[in-house]
């Protein structure tokens, strides 16, 4: 078996199968509700998009640009929010006890994420394809091949930029610090800088097919050389952070007044801050807000409508759902210790629900 597929067969697939079995056995009704809810949301999204596409003239070029912008956004989010993936012990153990190449190890670890990326893009733009078919606009096999090729280049090139950004920030701040905001800011700046420069150059040069294929070959060559040469340093930095390089944080003790509601409100706030939940939420909210302004200024009406109606709404709903989910997971994890203090359930739930509602109102009314 090739080394790249060995990690998929030994770690990635068993891990996902184990997760699926645990969810199916422990939460069958919850899983059914989530699946039915996802189908309902997708049907509503498809109907809204069909209704919107009926009133505008469809253009292959605009649709192609929308797919590129959406794929870049999705790949950026996947890279940022899967940054802790390779810090787990099973990855370090497998890499250090086999002769697999670092580039093959990184590529194999992100392969299932790449498959999910393609599936998500397909279902996101399936209503657009159906609209093309209804309006008798032909789509050749060559166009589908071209989109798949560009999706491949976009995903792996963004992974390469993420590795490069991590190494730059790690060298600047030190390998023991995560530097989430600096890393994400540098990462997004490089990605969108390259996107706008390439789009501007394409408009200046015009429609030259051989230059496009030369650019694709150059991107593939950069990917192969970059991931092969930088993956070793990237993995070393991640393993050092997760195992040998984590210094214990200095945590100050907190004193509260003898009020059970105030104590639980403060405990939940400390839990959010120390688990960096607010940091990730603030980062995601800032990215969504900046992208709304950027897409409105630099893109056409069709691209802005698709990006805003799909990414922004789903992104905000994800933010507004995360807090209640964290309350439930926190309760399941610490329910024994909570009931041992002999306090009523309202003391636990009311401060946390109030915090979730307050943050959701801030998110909803600010954007």
Secondary structure, 3 states (H helix, E strand, C coil): CCHHHHHHHHHHHHHHHHHHHHHHHHCHHHHHHHHHHHHHHHHHHHHHHHHHHCCCCCCHHHHHHHHHHHHHHHHHHHHHHCCCHHHCHHHHHHHHCCCCCHHHHHHHHCHHHHHHHHHHHHHHCHHHHHHHHHCCCCCCHHHHHHHHHHHHHHHHHHHHHHHHHHHHHHHHHCCCCCCHHHHHHHHHHHHHHHHHHHHHHHHHHCCCHHHHHHHHHHHHHHHHHHHHHHHHHHHHHHHHHHHHCCCCCCCCCCCCCCCHHHHHHHHHHHHHHHCCHHHHHHHHHHHHHHHHHHHHHHCCHHHHHHHHHHHHHHHHHHHHHHHHHHHHHHHHHHHHHHHHCCCCHHHHHHHHHHHHHHHHHHHHHHC
